[in-house]
Amino acid sequence: MIAVIVSVLLLIGLVFTFAGSLGLLRLPDLFCRMHATGKSSTMGIISIVLASFVYFSATEAGPSIKELLTIVFVFLGGPVGAHMIARAAYRAQIPLHDRTIVDEWKAIEEDVAQPNGNG
């Protein structure tokens, strides 16, 4: 039974990681690629590490806190890192795709660039 659970978790991790790889190859600009790889790699790594946790919990080694800490740090650090890289790319004026309709960061960046006058 444990082998089935571990296999399913590894397969889920494989699917997410493969989807992120396809997104990296197929999507048109840096920001779309960052979105695809950031989300899918986080879910893929979490599934693979969870499979490791389940497998080693069932063996004589017992459960390890290292896998759980890895899941927590990847879950928190992956999206934050992807957001910071995307924001740095936006500030470096990496061009958006031609068909981009909404630029939500433009208004935010303009508000930050304008002096407030209250002070």
Wavefront OBJ file of the C-alpha trace (Angstrom):
o trace
v 0.000 0.000 0.000
v 2.854 2.387 0.832
v 4.413 1.688 -2.563
v 1.189 2.768 -4.298
v 0.994 6.025 -2.309
v 4.666 6.797 -2.990
v 4.236 6.002 -6.691
v 1.184 8.265 -6.980
v 2.990 11.139 -5.241
v 6.024 10.695 -7.491
v 3.771 10.644 -10.558
v 2.048 13.853 -9.420
v 5.468 15.460 -8.937
v 6.522 14.286 -12.387
v 3.389 15.727 -14.025
v 3.822 19.134 -12.350
v 7.518 19.286 -13.190
v 6.871 18.259 -16.795
v 4.115 20.878 -17.115
v 6.528 23.533 -15.848
v 9.117 22.424 -18.390
v 6.583 22.710 -21.191
v 5.578 26.148 -19.923
v 9.199 27.225 -19.958
v 9.541 26.151 -23.572
v 6.181 27.261 -24.954
v 5.127 30.476 -23.206
v 5.885 33.789 -24.925
v 7.669 36.006 -22.390
v 9.654 35.937 -19.185
v 6.714 36.721 -16.928
v 4.523 33.920 -18.245
v 7.448 31.521 -18.003
v 8.138 32.599 -14.429
v 4.504 31.957 -13.532
v 4.474 28.480 -15.048
v 7.785 27.323 -13.630
v 7.272 28.905 -10.220
v 3.925 27.257 -9.564
v 4.675 23.881 -11.089
v 8.141 23.440 -9.636
v 6.840 24.229 -6.157
v 4.067 21.653 -6.428
v 6.358 19.120 -8.104
v 9.069 19.370 -5.474
v 6.529 19.226 -2.645
v 4.992 16.048 -4.092
v 8.369 14.380 -4.548
v 9.564 15.285 -1.043
v 6.232 14.148 0.400
v 6.741 10.804 -1.363
v 10.160 10.588 0.281
v 8.592 11.370 3.665
v 5.950 8.658 3.256
v 8.504 6.093 2.072
v 10.997 6.669 4.862
v 8.240 6.896 7.475
v 7.178 3.372 6.550
v 10.714 1.945 6.752
v 12.772 1.315 9.838
v 14.376 4.762 9.598
v 11.145 6.403 10.751
v 9.777 9.843 9.903
v 12.209 12.693 9.439
v 11.627 16.339 10.203
v 13.979 17.272 7.342
v 11.418 16.401 4.684
v 8.703 18.393 6.435
v 11.008 21.407 6.794
v 11.955 21.098 3.130
v 8.278 21.185 2.161
v 7.671 24.279 4.321
v 10.690 26.165 2.985
v 9.966 25.310 -0.655
v 6.297 26.235 -0.194
v 7.237 29.617 1.281
v 10.447 30.395 -0.579
v 9.639 29.306 -4.127
v 6.794 31.712 -4.880
v 8.480 34.586 -3.049
v 11.684 34.069 -5.017
v 9.800 33.893 -8.314
v 7.941 37.094 -7.453
v 11.163 38.932 -6.616
v 12.826 37.802 -9.845
v 9.785 38.867 -11.881
v 9.650 42.242 -10.155
v 13.349 42.816 -10.772
v 12.836 41.918 -14.430
v 9.931 44.367 -14.646
v 12.016 47.124 -13.103
v 14.809 46.302 -15.548
v 12.181 46.953 -18.254
v 12.140 43.481 -19.760
v 9.416 43.828 -22.417
v 6.017 42.241 -21.964
v 4.509 40.101 -24.698
v 2.764 42.022 -27.504
v -0.642 40.586 -26.567
v -0.417 41.574 -22.898
v -3.608 43.417 -22.061
v -3.266 44.439 -18.410
v -0.110 45.791 -16.792
v -0.958 45.896 -13.095
v 2.547 46.820 -11.973
v 2.625 49.981 -14.104
v 0.320 51.909 -11.751
v 2.176 50.623 -8.690
v 5.564 51.612 -10.083
v 4.245 55.063 -11.067
v 2.914 55.621 -7.530
v 6.285 54.674 -6.062
v 8.176 56.896 -8.494
v 6.080 60.019 -7.865
v 6.980 62.091 -4.826
v 4.180 62.332 -2.290
v 4.581 66.027 -1.479
v 3.585 65.462 2.133
v 6.663 65.845 4.057
l 1 2 3 4 5 6 7 8 9 10 11 12 13 14 15 16 17 18 19 20 21 22 23 24 25 26 27 28 29 30 31 32 33 34 35 36 37 38 39 40 41 42 43 44 45 46 47 48 49 50 51 52 53 54 55 56 57 58 59 60 61 62 63 64 65 66 67 68 69 70 71 72 73 74 75 76 77 78 79 80 81 82 83 84 85 86 87 88 89 90 91 92 93 94 95 96 97 98 99 100 101 102 103 104 105 106 107 108 109 110 111 112 113 114 115 116 117 118 119
